[in-house]
Amino acid sequence: MAIIAIAALLGSMGLILALYPPESQFVTRTWSVRAEEYPSESVSFDISLGSAKLTIQQLDRPDLIVDVEARFRSYQAEPVFRAAVSDNALYIAIKAEEPAVSVPESVADSYTLSLGRYGRATSLRLRVGAVTATMRLTDLPLKELSVDIAAGSLAIDLAEYRNPTPCIADLTVGAASLDATGLGNLNFRDLSVKVGAATAKLDFSGDLKPGTAEARVEAGVATVSIRLPRELGCTLSSKVLGVLNLDSAWKLVSEVGGRKEYESPGFSETTKRMLLIVDAGVATVNVERQQD
């Protein structure tokens, strides 16, 4: 019995050390890709991480493609960093394994990606298991953005961003919260947002270009808040099993098979337009327009 008790105690201590490792068990690695070392017309990022804290930011450095700082447990396999040019495109891969046990945010692995202002068309694909991810961009020719967060939170700040390139974007969150600000600055032609059991705030303010963009929002058991600029003409096509909160100024245009289509006030006079398609289960969807 004493041997069994000692074994159980040692097992518990091992689990505690895995969840709350001492500072000495963390390793920091840095990695950098310089623009002059990797000439190309475009850049493609493929980032796949387990449970980690991730920060993506941008520096005012035209000589830099990306600086990476990774902090992870020494007993895990080291993250993989790769960069190679093929057919005049630079491919960058950053990958890390999922920890064997779920860890609290306070002691999670962390990654900071600092992007430069290198002026090349960019695709950014990101998959993260859990915990937190934040992204803040200012000046990046982004042609594709794909983000998939399983759990935790995702914050995207595009309030000061200006994208000179038409963009296709896909944001997916599972049991996570999503807070996206300045989506109009993304210059998207096609945007897809998928929300599971989560809370999402989608702010479409910004410099959306003239023409018609399309945004699709799919939600499960969620609360989704959508904020639109007043100068944006919006056609809203909705099928919501839960609650759709919409002010009375919107005009109901049609209703077929449980799907309702509305137009925002002054739609015919606008030059910037968006088709917003909302499909939601037992969810609460709030749509509001910015006040003057």
JOSULSUL-V354856 format. One record per residue. N is the residue number from 1. PHI is phi in whole degrees, 0 to 359 (999 if undefined). Layout:
n: [N	N]
phi: [PHI	PHI]
This chain:
n: [1	2	3	4	5	6	7	8	9	10	11	12	13	14	15	16	17	18	19	20	21	22	23	24	25	26	27	28	29	30	31	32	33	34	35	36	37	38	39	40	41	42	43	44	45	46	47	48	49	50	51	52	53	54	55	56	57	58	59	60	61	62	63	64	65	66	67	68	69	70	71	72	73	74	75	76	77	78	79	80	81	82	83	84	85	86	87	88	89	90	91	92	93	94	95	96	97	98	99	100	101	102	103	104	105	106	107	108	109	110	111	112	113	114	115	116	117	118	119	120	121	122	123	124	125	126	127	128	129	130	131	132	133	134	135	136	137	138	139	140	141	142	143	144	145	146	147	148	149	150	151	152	153	154	155	156	157	158	159	160	161	162	163	164	165	166	167	168	169	170	171	172	173	174	175	176	177	178	179	180	181	182	183	184	185	186	187	188	189	190	191	192	193	194	195	196	197	198	199	200	201	202	203	204	205	206	207	208	209	210	211	212	213	214	215	216	217	218	219	220	221	222	223	224	225	226	227	228	229	230	231	232	233	234	235	236	237	238	239	240	241	242	243	244	245	246	247	248	249	250	251	252	253	254	255	256	257	258	259	260	261	262	263	264	265	266	267	268	269	270	271	272	273	274	275	276	277	278	279	280	281	282	283	284	285	286	287	288	289	290	291	292]
phi: [999	297	295	296	296	295	297	295	295	295	296	295	296	296	294	297	294	290	282	232	292	295	304	293	271	267	240	247	235	236	209	220	238	263	298	291	277	227	293	194	270	218	228	233	260	234	244	226	233	276	284	202	267	234	236	243	223	230	251	275	222	290	278	248	272	201	251	237	239	242	234	213	287	293	272	268	295	293	299	258	239	221	217	205	255	216	52	65	236	267	252	239	242	229	223	217	283	288	302	296	231	291	239	294	300	296	236	287	300	222	225	240	250	251	271	269	252	267	69	246	304	230	246	232	243	225	229	228	290	201	82	229	221	231	223	222	243	234	203	212	287	266	262	212	227	229	231	228	242	286	205	106	207	227	239	240	247	242	299	253	271	225	253	282	247	303	233	251	228	221	243	233	231	269	274	218	258	233	228	243	242	77	298	298	285	288	58	279	260	217	230	240	236	241	233	270	274	207	241	229	239	241	253	265	294	128	264	292	286	303	121	239	258	235	233	243	238	244	223	264	273	214	242	239	246	241	242	242	293	293	280	270	279	233	260	252	250	231	222	236	283	269	239	248	259	217	287	289	286	289	257	283	265	204	212	222	58	85	261	248	239	237	237	287	302	70	302	294	268	271	256	257	229	219	267	251	251	240	237	220	277	281	231	248	241	250	240	227	253	300	280	293]
